[in-house]
Amino acid sequence: MSPRSKNAITPAMKQYLHFKRQHPDAILFFRMGDFYEMFFDDAKEAAQLLGLTLTARNHGKASGDVPLAGVPHHAMEGYLAKLIRLGRKVAICEQVEDPKKAKGVVKRDVVEVVSPGTALSDAVLDQQRNNFLVGLCTHADRVGLASVDLSTGDFALDEIPAPDLADELESLGPAELLIAEGADEQWVATLQNALPRVALSRLADWHFAADTAYQTLTSQLRVQTLKGFGCDDMEAAIRAGGATVAYLRENQRGAVEHINRLQRKYREHFALIDATAQRNLELLTNRQDGGRANTLLEILDRTRTPMGARLLRQWVAQPLKSPPLIINRLEAVDDLLHQREIRRTLGQCLEQVGDLERLIARICCLRANARDMVALARSLDLAPAIGTALSPAQSALLQELCSKGLPDVSELVAEILGALVDAPPATLTDGGLIRDGYHPDVDQLRQIARGGKDYIARLQATERERTGIASLKIGYNQVFGYYIEISKANLDKAPAEYHRKQTLANAERFITPELKEYEEKVIGAEDRLKELENELFLALRDRAARWTPQVQQIARAIAHIDVLYSLAEVAERESYTRPQVDDGQRIEIRDGRHPVVERQLRTGSFVPNDVRLDTNGAQIMLITGPNMAGKSTIIRQVGLIALMAQMGSFV
């Protein structure tokens, strides 16, 4: 549009075009009353993707009929989830002032930009796996990777040789990739060909500059240097990490305080399993449909919490190489295996724990509602019981998790549960959040609102008796407020002080000064009550965010406890044996069974077999037999048993 034509469009459309220019790569959800509306190409695309009706509306003489599609505000989450799953980015533009108090066009602002790698909604996220945004930066012959899960706060840096990038990304399974605007287009095309279903976003090149990225990271982590994280020498990874944090800050309007820890991926600590080996061994997904049915992960997963399920997935994909660390895990599993009462109590506690990592993330990103807060408090309230249940444990790992991983957060729990009702509504602006007795002003306003409604009921009875009109009723609607309704047959009995307000086919509606006064008092109290409850909740949420480090610490400890619990449960159910792990050059398996194939058998039982290999003598085994005789099964069985042992599982 020309400058002249812009002056001829409506003020609301001017706002829309302003925000659309700021977010050209996103579908803009523009709040107008009870709907989020989309215009122009956004409307056409959304209508096609979401199955919406595409209409048109005139927004000024110069604009003519503008393509329009909209979704109800109360159903926004469902439509948003569908767009994110389709790989789209959505900018959410809200009304940031009360339309009743607005002078002219309502003030609006983009409060959040949601993309596949920055989603926080349960409607989008898979509880059992991380949702990674991966920033990439090339430097010489290496590539820096920054993997961030905004929904949990996990943040890791890594550097790999450039030829290994496609395989590493396939293993990570990112939801979104972030690259510089000036990235080599041939390299970008290679990425898109390797991962055609992964969303690709770009950020200005200056965010990837070494000094800028370093400053962004130290600012986010509140440190002077990155040496304490062991990654001060990783220039490419630091550039990727700084740019990724900048992208998250921009999309979340700075509300990413829960990203407060950084891990360097030390490849020498783990047995690296490339994407091809993961597929062939069917560790996380099967080869039929890409699901988790008939995989090692499915066999081992008896976790009770979302955090535990995500951690188990990491353990399966990254077995340990250090025998002492492996033995540490095995001792904990052995401890739980032989103490059934501990395991029974532990299972009962764990199954009541919510997703602490994602709850505190939503709180820090200012996206949590009152139900999230109550779920957080109730989950944290179980931490002492989990510690008590594990008090008889003898293993060093379980003792450490209890003594160092479950800090006291009783003050936070008491404040949340003391402030919020047991079953709060999902919305924050309609009241009903704050518990009676928490705040004197809330109690007073509620008394006025409730008392006013009682008064209306009493007034109706009084007026019926005074006028002799048994059918007289006092009602309320949004347009006229409170009114006294008298049928046409009884109009002659209406008192002189009744002022006519509305005429209906069979009745007349009246108002009195006394009724109008009470209406203003009641409605004013209800409106102020909703505002006050919202203010108190937001303040409470801000205070809860200050406990983020302690909540994350508890979440990590419970995740580890849950995985160890799961491995003990599986070991008992499948009659697994504790492996002997050392740093020798021999693998010896007696009566080995394929953990997945064994579970698939409908009749009969798996025939166990022995395998012995070492680097000195028995370096090769020659396996012969007809098709479907089990040759591949034995080969994969050896790999799975070795992997299970190194992740700390019985076999």
Secondary structure as UniProt FT lines:
FT   HELIX           3..6
FT   TURN            7..8
FT   HELIX           11..22
FT   TURN            24..25
FT   STRAND          27..32
FT   TURN            33..34
FT   STRAND          35..39
FT   HELIX           40..50
FT   STRAND          55..58
FT   TURN            61..63
FT   STRAND          65..72
FT   HELIX           73..75
FT   HELIX           76..85
FT   TURN            86..87
FT   STRAND          90..95
FT   HELIX           99..101
FT   STRAND          108..114
FT   TURN            116..118
FT   TURN            122..124
FT   TURN            127..128
FT   STRAND          133..139
FT   TURN            140..141
FT   STRAND          142..149
FT   TURN            150..153
FT   STRAND          154..161
FT   HELIX           162..164
FT   HELIX           165..172
FT   STRAND          176..180
FT   TURN            181..182
FT   HELIX           185..194
FT   TURN            196..197
FT   STRAND          199..203
FT   HELIX           205..208
FT   HELIX           210..221
FT   HELIX           227..229
FT   TURN            232..233
FT   HELIX           235..251
FT   TURN            252..254
FT   TURN            257..258
FT   STRAND          263..264
FT   HELIX           267..269
FT   HELIX           275..281
FT   TURN            287..289
FT   TURN            293..294
FT   HELIX           296..300
FT   HELIX           306..317
FT   HELIX           323..337
FT   HELIX           340..350
FT   TURN            351..352
FT   HELIX           356..364
FT   TURN            365..366
FT   HELIX           370..380
FT   TURN            381..382
FT   HELIX           383..389
FT   TURN            390..392
FT   HELIX           396..405
FT   HELIX           410..419
FT   TURN            436..437
FT   HELIX           440..467
FT   TURN            470..471
FT   STRAND          473..477
FT   TURN            478..480
FT   STRAND          481..487
FT   HELIX           488..493
FT   TURN            496..497
FT   STRAND          499..503
FT   STRAND          507..511
FT   HELIX           513..545
FT   TURN            546..547
FT   HELIX           548..574
FT   STRAND          586..592
FT   HELIX           595..600
FT   STRAND          609..614
FT   TURN            627..628
FT   HELIX           631..647
//
